[in-house]
């Protein structure tokens, strides 16, 4: 008699940097009740994956959970899956790091449970043709991918069962297609619907394997699912249905299926991920077009007909869509190279392991992209990745310089945009200067606090902002089922449409503004500033970049025009940066190359964050008055101000050579998350404004000093 074999797998993950209460709540609402419910059906078989950040948290706080999981693995009820330990996108890593991440997970599982994983969970099911070599090199025999990947390779519905074999350079790998019907049914549809689906597959295709693999957080963490899965006992009813219908459907682990059944054949898969991910990575305007096309085909009932020919973009395009994602990624690559260099000088294995662990934590995928979940828009996740990368770099510094005073200055295509950036490192600071974008400071890290001050998102339009403007959608399915998280429209706060303000430039620091008159703070906040110079955010040339002793000096220059009445007056700008210890000094020289005097308002802008918008331990001090980081205001006659972080124990002070009007306002983005649409504080913008008059043939000079120090 034909039967279906259900390969039931769950992936549980919490990212590096998630709040402690999120781990605890997920454990109480999801992980523990799920495991306890699975354990009550010992005749059924499951495959489970837990990411490294979650395993480390469980080991510290809930070791009994790991003991129970280990007992289920020992009995054969559960198969443990490997994967990159800190849940990286493997294809985005240097190959040595990708293999190293999997080997770290393999060692952890073997040490804890005395089993060697045969399969691996692929973070976000991001696939590229190099994966067989990477996975097989780490001892992995199989992985799971969405059926999307297989459709894009030209296969049809009948080919989405069982498994296929692929290879790269002689390294073979088995790949299981994840059934999309199951992914959207579990746990949102009634168990009886899944049983009917199993019977339909058997009737149509005979004995075959049906792969289910998806986020465990669907079982209690996703909105409304805790009451549905456990309060209304969906999971217990689903497992009872499986246990009572073994003649129709038998649960089996991936490895068991691999050992009992032959592959369908050989396949070579294109770069892909699940359908939603490939949509999210599209540029916003293209994503809107893509959605319209999909809706049109759905209305015409032709979407299935075109499925294998319709696709979005590649995961890597998040690095093009978001400059901030690219900076995280390139910082990671930079630290990976630096750690490899430092490891050769380290004699103690423990020191190498600690440095490598910090690097690997900095590769956790969640803040590298954005889709349904907050991801890149969540500053705490970005901060955690940066903090670990900075710590890995600091450990590399210690090995490379052994406590000596030093400075490094390098010109390199750091951001991989065919422009050479200037990288400056001291024991206290990492500074990335971007000549191509106004000679600005793209990143500033204060190493003693493991803190990236420039961890600020630019305000960009997103496809889903249209839903906010329309304020349409429903939040509940009604009846006996609940909506998938992909279908919910929930607003977590009112008046979000008023926060939909977009920038026309990437938010860097030491950015100049030239306006005809003094500009109020709201004009800057709302992007209504009318500039009078044609070189704002333009490319600067690098006149020199040198380091001596413990001091770096970088000179940048640009030619352009400032409008004066109807005339465009030629000017030259020189920005001279001096970086020493924890201080960055920028001397800005503006030369009027015309004959008539120029009068204008000159502004210097910084975009920095202390992560928290409205807490007492993160604040701005202006003229001895304290303000929260989300304060909007203007103060005249300022020559010094500071922002202080009592939590991370450091302060950043600012000094100007001339009195300024200090403007400041919070930078807020509006993004979607699993809980609904919400605003996110990203940082604070400071603008130092002052009137200037430069006569023909003369040069005006202004100096700005920034100092970071511990407290």
PyMOL commands that set and color helices and strands:
alter all, ss='L'
color gray80, all
select helices_A, chain A and resi 20-39+52-61+63-75+90-92+95-113+123-125+131-137+147-152+157-159+180-185+191-205+216-218+225-231+234-244+254-260+275-280+284-299+303-309+315-321+323-343+349-361+365-368+375-377+379-401+447-449+465-470+496-499+521-525
alter helices_A, ss='H'
color red, helices_A
select strands_A, chain A and resi 4-12+46-50+78-80+82-83+119-121+142-146+163-168+171-178+208-215+249-251+407-412+421-426+429-434+440-446+451-452+511-515+541-548+551-564+567-580+583-592+598-608+618-622+625-628+633-645+650-673+676-694+699-710
alter strands_A, ss='S'
color yellow, strands_A
deselect
rebuild
show_as cartoon
